[in-house]
Amino acid sequence: MTVATAPSPPVTGTPAGGPSRRRVMRWLLPLGPALVLLALFLAGPILWSVYIAFTNETLTGSASVNSQFVGLDNFVKLFDDPNFINSFLLTFVFVIGSAVIGQNTLGLIIALLMRGRGRVTRSTVNGVVIAAWVMPEIVAAACWFSFLAEEGTLNTVLGISQEWLYTAPMLAVILANVWRGTAFSMLVYSAALSEVPKDLVEAAAVDGAGPGKRLLHITLPLIRRSIMSNLMLITLQTLASFGLIYALTGGGPGTASQTTPLYMYEQAFRYFEIGYGSAIALVMLVIGALFSLIYLRLIKVEDA
């Protein structure tokens, strides 16, 4: 005896993954031109620079035509180069003094002082600080050169004759970069402080907590994510700072203010050692990535 079975329904659907594939295509098609441009003008040069860092490529001479793969020779030379070590130490001092201590702290102080102030006061202070930020680097360098030169404004006010750009070049470029870049930190902290509940701060004041305790135990913990994000951004920006230092001191006198970006430029475009300069740039890229990972790790630890 046979058992009747219902006929199978006809197969009318699309192949597995068909709708999802179409959704992906609809998402990719508008982005296609942008992705192609990014690949050509961003990823392409970066990958080419990575390759050049492992060659003896130069801008002139036989190596500019018949460059050869030299492996890690550029990096071995790099870490044996006392001028690179000096530039790296100066870069570390510049980042710590200018970004971590200078811009970060001054931006937070200004944001705290402007909290609760009148609109006219906030607008005036914000306008002055932001004006320095939007100023081109070459103009900012010219302003600080006029201020710190032997016959500049500072010596005139103090009644002395001192060539600050020669006697204290690193201090000069750090102060100039702090003056120019503090606005970014101020804006970040102003936005973060606006999200701190006023009721919580007022309750702590009623309980007898002074301004210092309120800052340390309420305000700073509540804006810690903004602090880490700001530190990461200004550190990366300061790490790659070139124009302000180059226009203000040129890395001098001698190599007294020659940070790593200036040393990389000198090797690649003054001495035409493009392979060696690319190796320096690759090391700087790795250092910037390590700083980013450290800050991101700190943010995750705080969120845990």
N, C-alpha and C positions, 0 to 999 in steps of 0.2 A: 504494500500500500504506500503510495507516494503522498507526501505532504506538500500542499500548494504553498508557494512562497510569493510574497508581494514583489512585483517588478521593481527593479532599482530605478530611482529617479534619474532622469537624464542629467549629464554633467553640463552645466551651463555657466559655472563660475569662471573667474579669471585665475590664472596660475597663482600658486602660493607666493605671497610677497608682492603681488602686482600693485594693489592700492598703495602699499607703503613705498614701493619703488617710485610710483608716480608722485607721491607727496615729496619724496626726497628730490626728485627732478624739479618739481615746482619751486622748491626751496633753493636749489642750486642755480637754476637758470638766471634769476635776477642778480645773484652774487657772482656769476661766472666772470664777467669783465673785471670786477674788483679783485677777485682771486688771481686772475691772470696778471694784473698789474702788480699785485703784491709779490707774486712769485718772481716777476721780472726785475722789479726795482727794489725789493727789500730782501727776499730770501736769496735771490741770485747773487747780488753783491756780497752778502754775508758769507755764502758758501764759497764764492770765489776768493774772498779774503782769507778764509780758513785754509784753502788750498795754497794760496800764495805764501802763507806763513811757514810752510814747510819747503819752500824753494829758496834759491838765491837770487830771486828776481830783483832787478834794479831798473831805474828809469833811464839810465844811460849806460853805454858800454856793451860788451858782448853778452852779459847776463840779461840785458833787456831784450835780446833777440833769442838767445839760446839758454833760457833759464833751466836749471836742473833741480830735481827733487833732492833735498839734502836732509830729509828726516827731521830729527830733533836738534840739529846743529844750531839753529837760531835760538832755541830755548836754552840750550847749554850755554851759549854765548851770553844770553840775556841775564841769567842768574849769576854769571861770573863778572858781569859788567858793574863796576862800582857806581857809574853814573845812573844806571837804572835803579840800583838799590837806593841811592840818594833821592831820586825822583819819587820812588815809591814811599819812602819815609816822609817826604814833604807832602805828598798827596794825602797820606794818613793824617798828618797834622792839620792840613787844610780842611779835610772832611770833618774831623772831630771839632776843630775850633770854629769853623764856619757854619756847618750844618747842625751837628748834634748839640753843640753848646750854644752857638750864636743864634742862628735863625730859629731853632726850635724853642729855646728859652725866651728870647725876646718876643717872638710871635705869641707865645702863651701869656707873657706878662702884659702885652698890649691888649690882647683879647680880654684878659681878666679886668684890666683897668677900664676898658670901654663898656663892660657889662653893666647895664643899668644906667648908663649915662644918657644925656639928652641927645636928640637926633642931630642937632647942629654940631655938638662935640664929636659924636661918632662919625658923622659925615666928613668933618674937617680932618680928623686924624686918619681915617681910612683913605681919604683922597691923597694926603701927603705920602702915606706909606705905599699905596698902590702906584703912585706916580713914579717912585723909584723902581718899582718892579717892572713896569711896562716900558721903562726907558731902555733903548738899545744898549748893548754891552759897551760898544765903542764910546757912546756918549757918557755912560756911567764912568768908564775909565778916564775919560777926559776931565770929568768933574773932580774925581779923586786925585788925578795928577795935579790939577790946579790947587786943590786943597792941601796936598802933602808936599808939593815942590818946595825948594829952598826959599823961594820968594812967594810962597803960596799963602793961603788964608790962615792956616794953623800957625805957622811961624809968625805971621803978622800979629795975630791975637796974643800969642805967648811972648812975643818980643824976643825971639831967639832965632838963630840961624842953624837949621838942621835939615839935612837931606834924608827924609824919612824913607824914601823909596830905595835908598842905598844902605842905610844903617839897619832898617827893620822891614825888609821887603815882604816877608811872609805875614807879619802883622798887618801891613798895609793891604795886601790882597785879601786877607781874612776879613778885615773890617769893611772893605769895599763890597765883598760878596754878601756879608751879613746885611749891610745897608740895602743892597739891591734885592735880596731874596727873602727878607723877613715877611713881606706882605703875604706870600703863599701860606706860611705857617699861621699867620694872624687870621686869615680867612678860614682856614681849616678849623682852628680852635674856636673862632667866633661861632661857626655853625654848630660845633659840638657842644659848646656851652649853652647854646639856646635850647638844647634838648635836655639839659639837666633840670629836674623838677624843682621849681622854686619852693614848693611846700616842704620838700625834704630838707633843703638848706635852712629855711626859716625855722623848722622844727628843731634842727640841731642848734641853731642860735638860741632858741628859747631854753634848750636844755643846758646852756652854758658853754657850748663849744665856741672857741674863738675863731677868727678868720683863718689862722694857720691850720687848726684841726679840721675845720670844714673843708679846706682845700685838700689836705692830705688824705682824709678818710671818706670824703663824699665826692668832691668834684673830680679829682684825678682818677679814682677808680672807675667812675662812670664814663670817663672819656678816654680810657686806656686804649681802646681800639683805634680811635682817631690819633692818639699819640704815636702808636706803632706805625700806622699807615702814613702819617706825615713824616716820621723819621725815615721810613723806607724811600719815599719819593724824593725828599730833599737830599738824602745820602746819594742816591743814584744820579741826581742832577748835578750835585757838587762834585762827585767823582769824575764826571766827564767835562767839568768846566774848563774852557779853553780861552774863549775870546776875551774875557775880562782880564785874566792874568797876562795874556799875550800883549794886549794893548797897553796895560798899565806898567809892566816891568819887563816884558819879553823873556821872562824866566830868569832875569839877572838880579843883581850883578853877578856875572859868572853863571853859576847854576844855583844860586841861593834861593830862588823861587821857581825853579824849573820842576813843576809837577809832571807826572807821568804822561798826560796828554800832550804837553809841550815837548817832552823828550821824544815821544812817538812821532810828532810832527817834524821835529828836527831830523830824526834819522831817516824818515821816509821822503821828505820833500826838500830838505836842505842838503843832505848827504846822499840822497837818491837810493838808499837801501830800502826798497819797498817791501822786500821779503822780511827783513828784520823789523821794520815798522809794523807790518801786519802781525808779526809774532807778539809784539808789545800790545797791539790792539786786542788780540785774542786773549792775552793774559788779563787785560783790563775787563774784558767781557766776562771772563770766568769769575773775577773778583766781584763784579757787580751782581752776578747771579748768586754768589755765596752770600752777599749782604742781603739780597732779597729773600733767600731761603731762611736765613737767620731771623729776619723780621717776621716772615710768615709763620715760622715755627713758634715764635713768641706769642703771636696773636692766637694761634691754636691752643697753646698751653693755657693762656688766660681764659679762653672760652670753655676749657674742659672743667 
